[in-house]
Amino acid sequence: MKDVVRFFDGLPWILKFILALPAIDGIAWGIYRIAKGLDRNDMAMVVAGIVWIFVGFFIFWIIDLFTLVTKKKVTVFA
């Protein structure tokens, strides 16, 4: 799981921005949150990742775009 987290963390900002667009955000950043939760052994983060996959398409992509623009990274729990 560390490899997945490092991969996402190492992406250029513009690619992270593209992955945060509505059609892709739920799956891409949901997988990131699940991997980060498993890596940290944090079940709340894993659950957030699963929820992100299903609801991220509708609402949560806005949170990812906002945190990318303001902090230059996607926060795990916005």
N, CA, C and O atoms as a GROMACS GRO file, in nm:
protein
  312
    1MET      N    1   0.080  -0.119   0.000
    1MET     CA    2   0.000   0.000   0.000
    1MET      C    3   0.085   0.127   0.000
    1MET      O    4   0.044   0.231  -0.050
    2LYS      N    5   0.204   0.116   0.056
    2LYS     CA    6   0.292   0.234   0.058
    2LYS      C    7   0.326   0.279  -0.083
    2LYS      O    8   0.341   0.398  -0.110
    3ASP      N    9   0.338   0.182  -0.174
    3ASP     CA   10   0.370   0.217  -0.312
    3ASP      C   11   0.258   0.298  -0.376
    3ASP      O   12   0.284   0.393  -0.451
    4VAL      N   13   0.134   0.261  -0.348
    4VAL     CA   14   0.020   0.334  -0.404
    4VAL      C   15   0.016   0.477  -0.349
    4VAL      O   16  -0.005   0.572  -0.423
    5VAL      N   17   0.036   0.490  -0.219
    5VAL     CA   18   0.036   0.623  -0.156
    5VAL      C   19   0.150   0.708  -0.210
    5VAL      O   20   0.130   0.825  -0.243
    6ARG      N   21   0.269   0.649  -0.220
    6ARG     CA   22   0.384   0.723  -0.276
    6ARG      C   23   0.360   0.763  -0.422
    6ARG      O   24   0.400   0.871  -0.464
    7PHE      N   25   0.296   0.674  -0.498
    7PHE     CA   26   0.266   0.705  -0.638
    7PHE      C   27   0.176   0.828  -0.648
    7PHE      O   28   0.205   0.920  -0.724
    8PHE      N   29   0.067   0.828  -0.572
    8PHE     CA   30  -0.025   0.941  -0.576
    8PHE      C   31   0.039   1.068  -0.522
    8PHE      O   32   0.019   1.176  -0.577
    9ASP      N   33   0.115   1.056  -0.414
    9ASP     CA   34   0.181   1.173  -0.356
    9ASP      C   35   0.286   1.231  -0.450
    9ASP      O   36   0.312   1.352  -0.447
   10GLY      N   37   0.346   1.147  -0.533
   10GLY     CA   38   0.452   1.192  -0.623
   10GLY      C   39   0.404   1.245  -0.757
   10GLY      O   40   0.486   1.290  -0.837
   11LEU      N   41   0.276   1.240  -0.782
   11LEU     CA   42   0.223   1.289  -0.910
   11LEU      C   43   0.241   1.441  -0.921
   11LEU      O   44   0.233   1.511  -0.821
   12PRO      N   45   0.264   1.491  -1.041
   12PRO     CA   46   0.267   1.636  -1.060
   12PRO      C   47   0.131   1.698  -1.029
   12PRO      O   48   0.028   1.632  -1.040
   13TRP      N   49   0.132   1.824  -0.989
   13TRP     CA   50   0.010   1.892  -0.947
   13TRP      C   51  -0.098   1.888  -1.055
   13TRP      O   52  -0.214   1.864  -1.023
   14ILE      N   53  -0.061   1.910  -1.178
   14ILE     CA   54  -0.161   1.915  -1.287
   14ILE      C   55  -0.228   1.778  -1.304
   14ILE      O   56  -0.348   1.771  -1.334
   15LEU      N   57  -0.154   1.670  -1.286
   15LEU     CA   58  -0.212   1.537  -1.297
   15LEU      C   59  -0.305   1.509  -1.179
   15LEU      O   60  -0.410   1.446  -1.196
   16LYS      N   61  -0.268   1.556  -1.060
   16LYS     CA   62  -0.358   1.544  -0.945
   16LYS      C   63  -0.487   1.622  -0.970
   16LYS      O   64  -0.595   1.576  -0.935
   17PHE      N   65  -0.474   1.738  -1.032
   17PHE     CA   66  -0.591   1.820  -1.065
   17PHE      C   67  -0.683   1.746  -1.162
   17PHE      O   68  -0.805   1.746  -1.146
   18ILE      N   69  -0.624   1.683  -1.263
   18ILE     CA   70  -0.703   1.608  -1.361
   18ILE      C   71  -0.774   1.490  -1.294
   18ILE      O   72  -0.889   1.461  -1.326
   19LEU      N   73  -0.706   1.423  -1.202
   19LEU     CA   74  -0.767   1.312  -1.130
   19LEU      C   75  -0.878   1.356  -1.036
   19LEU      O   76  -0.959   1.275  -0.992
   20ALA      N   77  -0.882   1.486  -1.003
   20ALA     CA   78  -0.986   1.538  -0.914
   20ALA      C   79  -1.109   1.586  -0.989
   20ALA      O   80  -1.204   1.633  -0.927
   21LEU      N   81  -1.109   1.576  -1.119
   21LEU     CA   82  -1.227   1.616  -1.196
   21LEU      C   83  -1.341   1.517  -1.171
   21LEU      O   84  -1.316   1.402  -1.136
   22PRO      N   85  -1.465   1.560  -1.188
   22PRO     CA   86  -1.581   1.482  -1.144
   22PRO      C   87  -1.587   1.337  -1.190
   22PRO      O   88  -1.625   1.251  -1.110
   23ALA      N   89  -1.553   1.307  -1.310
   23ALA     CA   90  -1.570   1.170  -1.359
   23ALA      C   91  -1.467   1.073  -1.303
   23ALA      O   92  -1.490   0.952  -1.300
   24ILE      N   93  -1.354   1.124  -1.258
   24ILE     CA   94  -1.243   1.038  -1.217
   24ILE      C   95  -1.220   1.041  -1.066
   24ILE      O   96  -1.167   0.945  -1.010
   25ASP      N   97  -1.260   1.147  -1.001
   25ASP     CA   98  -1.226   1.172  -0.861
   25ASP      C   99  -1.266   1.058  -0.768
   25ASP      O  100  -1.186   1.015  -0.686
   26GLY      N  101  -1.387   1.011  -0.779
   26GLY     CA  102  -1.435   0.910  -0.686
   26GLY      C  103  -1.348   0.787  -0.681
   26GLY      O  104  -1.316   0.738  -0.573
   27ILE      N  105  -1.308   0.738  -0.795
   27ILE     CA  106  -1.228   0.616  -0.798
   27ILE      C  107  -1.082   0.645  -0.763
   27ILE      O  108  -1.025   0.577  -0.678
   28ALA      N  109  -1.022   0.744  -0.827
   28ALA     CA  110  -0.879   0.770  -0.806
   28ALA      C  111  -0.848   0.807  -0.662
   28ALA      O  112  -0.764   0.743  -0.599
   29TRP      N  113  -0.915   0.907  -0.611
   29TRP     CA  114  -0.884   0.952  -0.476
   29TRP      C  115  -0.948   0.864  -0.370
   29TRP      O  116  -0.903   0.864  -0.256
   30GLY      N  117  -1.050   0.790  -0.405
   30GLY     CA  118  -1.105   0.690  -0.314
   30GLY      C  119  -1.005   0.578  -0.289
   30GLY      O  120  -0.985   0.536  -0.176
   31ILE      N  121  -0.941   0.532  -0.397
   31ILE     CA  122  -0.838   0.429  -0.385
   31ILE      C  123  -0.720   0.483  -0.303
   31ILE      O  124  -0.663   0.411  -0.221
   32TYR      N  125  -0.684   0.609  -0.324
   32TYR     CA  126  -0.577   0.672  -0.248
   32TYR      C  127  -0.610   0.671  -0.098
   32TYR      O  128  -0.526   0.638  -0.016
   33ARG      N  129  -0.732   0.708  -0.065
   33ARG     CA  130  -0.771   0.714   0.076
   33ARG      C  131  -0.776   0.574   0.138
   33ARG      O  132  -0.737   0.556   0.254
   34ILE      N  133  -0.822   0.475   0.064
   34ILE     CA  134  -0.823   0.338   0.114
   34ILE      C  135  -0.681   0.289   0.137
   34ILE      O  136  -0.651   0.231   0.241
   35ALA      N  137  -0.593   0.312   0.041
   35ALA     CA  138  -0.454   0.269   0.054
   35ALA      C  139  -0.385   0.338   0.171
   35ALA      O  140  -0.311   0.275   0.247
   36LYS      N  141  -0.410   0.467   0.187
   36LYS     CA  142  -0.349   0.541   0.297
   36LYS      C  143  -0.403   0.492   0.431
   36LYS      O  144  -0.328   0.484   0.529
   37GLY      N  145  -0.532   0.460   0.437
   37GLY     CA  146  -0.590   0.407   0.559
   37GLY      C  147  -0.535   0.270   0.594
   37GLY      O  148  -0.507   0.243   0.711
   38LEU      N  149  -0.518   0.184   0.495
   38LEU     CA  150  -0.460   0.052   0.521
   38LEU      C  151  -0.314   0.064   0.562
   38LEU      O  152  -0.267  -0.011   0.647
   39ASP      N  153  -0.244   0.158   0.503
   39ASP     CA  154  -0.103   0.179   0.537
   39ASP      C  155  -0.089   0.228   0.681
   39ASP      O  156   0.003   0.187   0.752
   40ARG      N  157  -0.178   0.314   0.723
   40ARG     CA  158  -0.175   0.369   0.860
   40ARG      C  159  -0.254   0.284   0.959
   40ARG      O  160  -0.256   0.313   1.079
   41ASN      N  161  -0.318   0.178   0.910
   41ASN     CA  162  -0.404   0.093   0.992
   41ASN      C  163  -0.515   0.175   1.058
   41ASN      O  164  -0.543   0.161   1.177
   42ASP      N  165  -0.578   0.260   0.978
   42ASP     CA  166  -0.683   0.350   1.023
   42ASP      C  167  -0.811   0.315   0.950
   42ASP      O  168  -0.830   0.352   0.834
   43MET      N  169  -0.901   0.244   1.019
   43MET     CA  170  -1.023   0.198   0.955
   43MET      C  171  -1.118   0.313   0.919
   43MET      O  172  -1.195   0.301   0.824
   44ALA      N  173  -1.113   0.423   0.993
   44ALA     CA  174  -1.198   0.538   0.959
   44ALA      C  175  -1.160   0.593   0.821
   44ALA      O  176  -1.246   0.633   0.743
   45MET      N  177  -1.031   0.593   0.793
   45MET     CA  178  -0.985   0.641   0.664
   45MET      C  179  -1.024   0.544   0.552
   45MET      O  180  -1.057   0.586   0.442
   46VAL      N  181  -1.020   0.415   0.582
   46VAL     CA  182  -1.062   0.315   0.483
   46VAL      C  183  -1.211   0.333   0.451
   46VAL      O  184  -1.251   0.329   0.335
   47VAL      N  185  -1.291   0.352   0.554
   47VAL     CA  186  -1.435   0.374   0.534
   47VAL      C  187  -1.457   0.502   0.454
   47VAL      O  188  -1.542   0.506   0.365
   48ALA      N  189  -1.381   0.608   0.486
   48ALA     CA  190  -1.393   0.732   0.410
   48ALA      C  191  -1.359   0.710   0.263
   48ALA      O  192  -1.423   0.767   0.175
   49GLY      N  193  -1.259   0.628   0.235
   49GLY     CA  194  -1.224   0.596   0.097
   49GLY      C  195  -1.334   0.523   0.025
   49GLY      O  196  -1.361   0.551  -0.092
   50ILE      N  197  -1.397   0.430   0.093
   50ILE     CA  198  -1.508   0.356   0.032
   50ILE      C  199  -1.625   0.450   0.004
   50ILE      O  200  -1.685   0.444  -0.103
   51VAL      N  201  -1.656   0.535   0.100
   51VAL     CA  202  -1.764   0.633   0.080
   51VAL      C  203  -1.727   0.726  -0.034
   51VAL      O  204  -1.813   0.763  -0.115
   52TRP      N  205  -1.600   0.766  -0.042
   52TRP     CA  206  -1.554   0.857  -0.147
   52TRP      C  207  -1.577   0.797  -0.285
   52TRP      O  208  -1.611   0.868  -0.379
   53ILE      N  209  -1.557   0.667  -0.297
   53ILE     CA  210  -1.578   0.602  -0.426
   53ILE      C  211  -1.723   0.614  -0.472
   53ILE      O  212  -1.750   0.638  -0.589
   54PHE      N  213  -1.816   0.598  -0.379
   54PHE     CA  214  -1.957   0.600  -0.416
   54PHE      C  215  -2.018   0.739  -0.422
   54PHE      O  216  -2.107   0.764  -0.503
   55VAL      N  217  -1.971   0.831  -0.339
   55VAL     CA  218  -2.031   0.965  -0.333
   55VAL      C  219  -1.941   1.070  -0.398
   55VAL      O  220  -1.987   1.180  -0.429
   56GLY      N  221  -1.816   1.038  -0.419
   56GLY     CA  222  -1.721   1.134  -0.475
   56GLY      C  223  -1.761   1.188  -0.612
   56GLY      O  224  -1.727   1.301  -0.647
   57PHE      N  225  -1.831   1.105  -0.688
   57PHE     CA  226  -1.875   1.149  -0.820
   57PHE      C  227  -1.972   1.266  -0.812
   57PHE      O  228  -1.978   1.348  -0.904
   58PHE      N  229  -2.046   1.273  -0.706
   58PHE     CA  230  -2.153   1.372  -0.695
   58PHE      C  231  -2.112   1.499  -0.621
   58PHE      O  232  -2.142   1.609  -0.668
   59ILE      N  233  -2.045   1.486  -0.509
   59ILE     CA  234  -2.021   1.602  -0.424
   59ILE      C  235  -1.874   1.621  -0.389
   59ILE      O  236  -1.821   1.731  -0.400
   60PHE      N  237  -1.807   1.514  -0.348
   60PHE     CA  238  -1.675   1.527  -0.287
   60PHE      C  239  -1.566   1.574  -0.381
   60PHE      O  240  -1.461   1.618  -0.335
   61TRP      N  241  -1.586   1.564  -0.510
   61TRP     CA  242  -1.483   1.610  -0.604
   61TRP      C  243  -1.458   1.760  -0.586
   61TRP      O  244  -1.348   1.808  -0.613
   62ILE      N  245  -1.559   1.833  -0.543
   62ILE     CA  246  -1.542   1.977  -0.520
   62ILE      C  247  -1.442   2.000  -0.406
   62ILE      O  248  -1.360   2.091  -0.414
   63ILE      N  249  -1.450   1.918  -0.303
   63ILE     CA  250  -1.357   1.929  -0.190
   63ILE      C  251  -1.214   1.901  -0.236
   63ILE      O  252  -1.122   1.973  -0.198
   64ASP      N  253  -1.196   1.798  -0.318
   64ASP     CA  254  -1.062   1.766  -0.368
   64ASP      C  255  -1.007   1.879  -0.454
   64ASP      O  256  -0.890   1.916  -0.439
   65LEU      N  257  -1.088   1.934  -0.542
   65LEU     CA  258  -1.040   2.045  -0.625
   65LEU      C  259  -1.003   2.166  -0.540
   65LEU      O  260  -0.901   2.231  -0.565
   66PHE      N  261  -1.084   2.196  -0.440
   66PHE     CA  262  -1.056   2.310  -0.352
   66PHE      C  263  -0.926   2.291  -0.276
   66PHE      O  264  -0.845   2.383  -0.269
   67THR      N  265  -0.904   2.172  -0.219
   67THR     CA  266  -0.780   2.150  -0.144
   67THR      C  267  -0.659   2.146  -0.235
   67THR      O  268  -0.549   2.185  -0.194
   68LEU      N  269  -0.676   2.100  -0.358
   68LEU     CA  270  -0.564   2.103  -0.452
   68LEU      C  271  -0.525   2.246  -0.488
   68LEU      O  272  -0.407   2.277  -0.499
   69VAL      N  273  -0.623   2.331  -0.507
   69VAL     CA  274  -0.595   2.470  -0.544
   69VAL      C  275  -0.536   2.546  -0.426
   69VAL      O  276  -0.443   2.625  -0.443
   70THR      N  277  -0.587   2.522  -0.306
   70THR     CA  278  -0.540   2.599  -0.190
   70THR      C  279  -0.416   2.541  -0.123
   70THR      O  280  -0.331   2.617  -0.078
   71LYS      N  281  -0.404   2.407  -0.116
   71LYS     CA  282  -0.294   2.344  -0.044
   71LYS      C  283  -0.196   2.269  -0.134
   71LYS      O  284  -0.093   2.222  -0.088
   72LYS      N  285  -0.229   2.258  -0.261
   72LYS     CA  286  -0.149   2.183  -0.358
   72LYS      C  287  -0.141   2.033  -0.329
   72LYS      O  288  -0.053   1.964  -0.380
   73LYS      N  289  -0.234   1.984  -0.246
   73LYS     CA  290  -0.241   1.840  -0.220
   73LYS      C  291  -0.384   1.805  -0.184
   73LYS      O  292  -0.463   1.892  -0.145
   74VAL      N  293  -0.416   1.678  -0.197
   74VAL     CA  294  -0.548   1.629  -0.159
   74VAL      C  295  -0.539   1.586  -0.014
   74VAL      O  296  -0.455   1.504   0.023
   75THR      N  297  -0.627   1.642   0.069
   75THR     CA  298  -0.629   1.601   0.208
   75THR      C  299  -0.710   1.474   0.221
   75THR      O  300  -0.802   1.450   0.143
   76VAL      N  301  -0.677   1.395   0.318
   76VAL     CA  302  -0.746   1.268   0.335
   76VAL      C  303  -0.887   1.291   0.384
   76VAL      O  304  -0.983   1.236   0.329
   77PHE      N  305  -0.901   1.371   0.487
   77PHE     CA  306  -1.033   1.413   0.534
   77PHE      C  307  -1.037   1.564   0.517
   77PHE      O  308  -0.975   1.638   0.593
   78ALA      N  309  -1.111   1.608   0.418
   78ALA     CA  310  -1.116   1.752   0.389
   78ALA      C  311  -1.188   1.822   0.499
   78ALA      O  312  -1.203   1.944   0.495
   0.00000   0.00000   0.00000
